[in-house]
């Protein structure tokens, strides 16, 4: 992308989100809104949709990410504690912290997740 290109304008759409294929995931889908494939050099913006009763994996990684809750509510495991989050909340997940999002509602739980496009001196961040 250059300064003269049009900006990428996209609206998160649960219908475009593809199933997340990782151990420990249940009924979670993801759509990349802005990422490496769109020419983003530093950060990727992802849209997650977690069905009722579903969850992301309990995991950690050596890069941070920021999360904005769009819809629903969830129990977030962060380290050894659990926190309830809902629409409008913003979270910072520090590098190497164990974390997981579990849908605690009766409808979809949706959030935006921002991650670096690369880590460890240039390795592509998964899902970026």
C-alpha positions as CSV (number, residue, x, y, z in Angstrom):
1,X,0.0,0.0,0.0
2,X,1.1,3.5,-0.6
3,X,-0.2,6.9,0.6
4,X,-2.1,7.3,-2.7
5,X,-3.9,4.0,-2.5
6,X,-7.5,3.9,-1.2
7,X,-7.8,2.8,2.4
8,X,-9.1,-0.7,3.1
9,X,-12.6,-0.3,4.3
10,X,-14.4,-3.4,5.5
11,X,-17.1,-4.2,8.0
12,X,-16.8,-7.3,10.3
13,X,-19.1,-9.9,9.0
14,X,-19.7,-13.2,11.0
15,X,-20.7,-14.9,7.8
16,X,-17.2,-14.5,6.4
17,X,-15.5,-15.8,9.5
18,X,-13.9,-19.2,8.9
19,X,-13.5,-21.9,11.6
20,X,-10.4,-21.7,13.8
21,X,-8.5,-24.9,13.4
22,X,-6.4,-25.3,16.6
23,X,-6.2,-27.7,19.4
24,X,-8.4,-26.6,22.3
25,X,-10.9,-24.5,20.2
26,X,-14.6,-25.1,20.3
27,X,-17.0,-23.3,18.0
28,X,-14.8,-20.3,17.2
29,X,-14.4,-18.6,13.8
30,X,-12.1,-15.8,12.6
31,X,-11.9,-13.3,9.7
32,X,-8.8,-11.3,9.0
33,X,-10.0,-7.7,8.4
34,X,-6.6,-6.2,7.8
35,X,-3.4,-8.2,7.6
36,X,-0.3,-9.1,5.7
37,X,-2.3,-10.1,2.6
38,X,-3.6,-6.5,2.5
39,X,-0.1,-5.0,2.7
40,X,-0.3,-4.1,6.5
41,X,3.4,-4.1,7.5
42,X,3.1,-4.0,11.3
43,X,-0.3,-5.0,12.7
44,X,-3.2,-7.3,11.8
45,X,-6.8,-6.8,12.8
46,X,-8.9,-10.0,13.3
47,X,-12.6,-10.5,13.9
48,X,-13.5,-13.5,16.1
49,X,-17.0,-15.0,16.5
50,X,-17.4,-17.5,19.4
51,X,-20.7,-19.4,19.5
52,X,-22.6,-20.0,22.8
53,X,-20.7,-22.6,24.8
54,X,-17.6,-22.1,22.6
55,X,-14.1,-20.9,23.4
56,X,-10.7,-20.1,22.1
57,X,-7.8,-22.3,23.2
58,X,-6.1,-21.7,26.5
59,X,-2.7,-20.6,25.3
60,X,0.1,-18.1,25.4
61,X,2.6,-16.6,22.9
62,X,5.5,-14.2,23.0
63,X,3.7,-11.2,21.5
64,X,1.0,-8.9,22.9
65,X,-2.5,-8.4,21.6
66,X,-5.2,-5.9,22.1
67,X,-8.9,-6.9,22.1
68,X,-12.1,-4.9,21.7
69,X,-15.4,-6.6,22.6
70,X,-18.1,-6.0,20.0
71,X,-21.0,-8.2,21.1
72,X,-21.9,-10.5,23.9
73,X,-20.1,-11.5,27.1
74,X,-17.4,-13.9,28.0
75,X,-15.2,-15.2,30.8
76,X,-11.6,-14.4,30.0
77,X,-9.0,-16.5,31.7
78,X,-5.8,-14.4,32.1
79,X,-3.0,-16.0,34.0
80,X,-4.7,-17.7,36.9
81,X,-7.7,-15.4,37.2
82,X,-11.0,-15.2,35.3
83,X,-12.7,-11.9,34.4
84,X,-16.1,-11.3,32.9
85,X,-16.1,-9.0,29.8
86,X,-18.9,-7.6,27.7
87,X,-19.6,-5.3,24.7
88,X,-17.5,-2.2,24.9
89,X,-14.7,-3.5,27.0
90,X,-11.1,-3.3,25.9
91,X,-8.3,-5.7,27.0
92,X,-4.5,-5.8,26.8
93,X,-3.1,-9.3,26.7
94,X,0.6,-9.2,27.6
95,X,3.2,-11.4,25.9
96,X,3.5,-14.9,27.5
97,X,0.3,-14.7,29.5
98,X,-2.0,-17.7,29.4
99,X,-5.4,-16.6,28.1
100,X,-8.7,-17.9,26.8
101,X,-12.1,-16.4,25.9
102,X,-15.2,-18.5,26.8
103,X,-18.6,-17.4,25.6
104,X,-20.7,-16.9,28.7
105,X,-23.9,-15.7,26.9
106,X,-26.7,-17.1,24.9
107,X,-25.7,-15.4,21.6
108,X,-22.5,-15.0,19.7
109,X,-19.5,-13.4,21.4
110,X,-17.6,-11.2,19.0
111,X,-14.4,-9.3,19.4
112,X,-11.6,-7.6,17.4
113,X,-8.1,-8.8,18.1
114,X,-5.0,-6.8,17.1
115,X,-1.7,-8.6,16.8
116,X,1.7,-7.8,15.2
117,X,2.1,-9.3,11.7
118,X,5.4,-10.8,12.7
119,X,7.3,-11.9,15.8
120,X,10.7,-13.4,16.7
121,X,12.7,-11.4,14.2
122,X,10.3,-11.8,11.2
123,X,8.3,-15.0,11.6
124,X,4.7,-14.4,10.4
125,X,2.2,-14.3,13.3
126,X,-0.3,-17.1,12.9
127,X,-3.6,-15.7,11.7
128,X,-2.2,-12.3,10.7
